[in-house]
């Protein structure tokens, strides 16, 4: 027998899609790693700092990413021939004229479509 969402919440039932096996396994793995690594975290951090100080670029990047967040990659997108993607007023006029022509043709000759 089906129940309303309110009744389900009252009975402690959770809604939504059930987690798949791979999701549950990934959560277990993360929990296991977090529990195991916790005791060694100061030593791991110290080793990472020592590598960064000696010039290890990857260690430096990892520390900076963790401390300040990953840097944002700027990206600019252009249209064909380096033109703007947003049409200017001349493009708007061309599009309007084409649309009007199309509408006029359809209304004059509806069977041609």
C-alpha positions in Angstrom: 0.0 0.0 0.0 1.4 3.4 -1.0 1.7 6.2 1.5 2.0 9.9 1.0 5.4 11.6 1.2 4.4 13.1 4.6 3.6 9.7 6.0 6.8 8.3 4.6 8.9 11.0 6.3 7.0 10.5 9.6 7.8 6.7 9.4 11.5 7.5 8.9 11.6 6.6 5.2 13.9 8.6 2.9 12.9 9.6 -0.6 14.9 9.7 -3.7 16.9 7.3 -5.8 18.7 4.5 -3.9 22.5 4.6 -4.0 24.1 2.1 -6.4 26.7 -0.5 -5.4 29.6 1.5 -6.8 28.6 4.6 -4.9 28.3 2.7 -1.6 31.7 1.0 -2.3 33.3 4.4 -3.0 31.9 5.8 0.2 33.2 2.9 2.2 36.7 3.3 0.5 36.8 7.0 1.4 35.8 6.3 5.0 38.4 3.6 5.3 41.2 5.8 3.8 40.2 8.8 6.0 40.3 6.6 9.1 43.7 5.0 8.2 45.4 8.3 7.1 44.3 10.3 10.1 47.1 9.2 12.4 49.7 9.8 9.7 48.5 13.2 8.5 51.1 15.3 10.3 53.9 13.2 8.9 52.4 13.2 5.4 52.0 17.0 5.5 55.5 17.5 6.7 56.9 15.3 3.9 54.9 17.3 1.4 56.2 20.6 2.8 59.8 19.3 2.7 59.4 18.3 -1.0 57.9 21.6 -1.8 60.8 23.5 -0.1 63.4 21.5 -2.1 61.7 22.6 -5.4 59.3 19.8 -6.1 56.8 21.6 -8.3 54.0 19.1 -7.9 54.3 19.2 -4.1 54.2 23.0 -4.2 51.2 23.0 -6.5 49.4 20.5 -4.2 50.0 22.6 -1.1 49.0 25.9 -2.8 45.8 24.3 -4.2 44.9 23.0 -0.8 45.7 26.3 1.0 44.2 28.8 -1.5 42.1 26.7 -3.9 42.8 25.8 -7.5 43.5 28.7 -9.8 40.8 29.4 -12.4 41.8 28.9 -16.0 40.6 32.0 -17.9 38.9 31.2 -21.2 37.6 33.3 -23.9 35.3 31.9 -26.6 35.0 33.6 -30.0 32.9 32.9 -33.0 34.1 32.2 -36.6 37.0 34.4 -37.6 37.5 35.8 -34.1 34.1 37.6 -34.1 31.9 37.9 -31.1 29.4 35.1 -30.5 26.7 37.6 -29.5 25.2 39.0 -32.7 25.4 42.7 -33.3 22.5 44.8 -34.6 23.4 44.2 -38.3 23.1 40.4 -37.7 19.8 41.0 -35.9 18.4 42.8 -38.9 19.5 40.0 -41.2 17.8 37.4 -39.0 14.6 39.4 -38.7 14.4 39.8 -42.5 15.0 36.1 -43.0 12.3 35.2 -40.4 9.8 37.6 -41.9 10.4 36.2 -45.4 10.0 32.6 -44.1 6.7 33.5 -42.3 5.4 35.3 -45.4 6.1 32.3 -47.6 4.4 29.9 -45.2 1.3 32.0 -44.8 1.0 32.5 -48.6 1.6 28.9 -49.6 0.8 26.7 -46.6 0.8 23.4 -48.7 4.4 24.0 -49.9 5.8 23.0 -46.6 
